[in-house]
Amino acid sequence: MSTANLKRIAKDAKDDVNAIFDAKMTTEQEGQVATIIENAVIKALLEGQHRAVDAALNCSDAEQDMAHKIARKIRQKNDLLIANLTSLR
C-alpha cells in the first residue's frame, strides 16, 4: 500500500474525532477519541507490516527461504506490538 493509504487512515481518524466534538470533551468522548486514535495507530502499523513483508518477499528464488523467515519475524514483532497497544486500553 502507498503513502496515500496512510494519509487516508489519518484523515479518517481526524474526521472521526471532529465528528464527536461539540464542546469540551466529556469522559465518554475522551474514551472515544482514545479508541479512534488507537485504531488508527494499529491500522498504520499493519500498513507498515504489509510494506515490510512485501519488501522482504521481493527477492530472487534463492533468497525466498530467508525472505519468508524475515517476513515471519516482522509479523511476530508487529503482532506483539499490537497486542501490547490493545492491552493499554
N, C-alpha and C positions, 0 to 999 in steps of 0.2 A: 504494500500500500504506500501511498505517497504522502508528502507533507500536507497536501490538500486535505487528506483524510484526518490528520492530526488537527488541522485548523478547524475542520468541521466538528470534530469531537469537542474542542474547546469552545467553539461558538454555541453548540448545543447546550453545553453546561452553563455558559453565560446566559443564554436565553431562558433556561430553566430557572436560574437564580433570579433573573429580572422578573420573571413571571410571578414569583411568590412575594415580591416586595410591594408593600403598600404604605408602610410607615416603619417605625422601629421594629426590628425583628422580635418576635416572641420566641420563647424557648422552643416551641414546636417548629417554628420557621428555621431557627438555628440548626436544629436536627435535620431538617430537610436540606438545608444548604450543605451541611457536612456530608450527607449521603450523596448528594449530587456531585460534589467535588470528588469524593472517594470513588464513585463510579467512573468519573471522567479519568481519574488517575489510573484506575485499573484498565480501562479501555486503551489508554495511551501506552501502558506497559505491554499489553497484549499486542498492540501495533508494533512496538519495538521488537518484541519477541518474534513476530512474523517476519520482520525485516532481517533480523539476525539469522534466523533459520534459513530463510531464502538465500542469504549471502553464503552461509555455510554449505548449503547444498549445491551451489552454483560452482561446481568444480569437475575435474576430469573423473572418468570411471575409476581410475587407480586410486583416487583420493576419497571415494564415496564412503568407505568404511569410517575413516576419520571424520568426515563431514557429518555422518549420522551420529557419531559419538558426541561431537561438539553440539549438534542440534539438540540432542537429548539432554546434555548438561544445561544448555540455555533454557530449555523448557522447565527442567527441575528447579533451577535457581529462580526463575520468574514465578513458578507455582508457589514456591516457598515465600517469596516476597508478597505475592497476592494474599496468601493465607495470613501472613503477618499483618498486612493492612486491614484485612477483613476482621481480624481479632481485635483491632483497636477500636472498633465501633462501640 
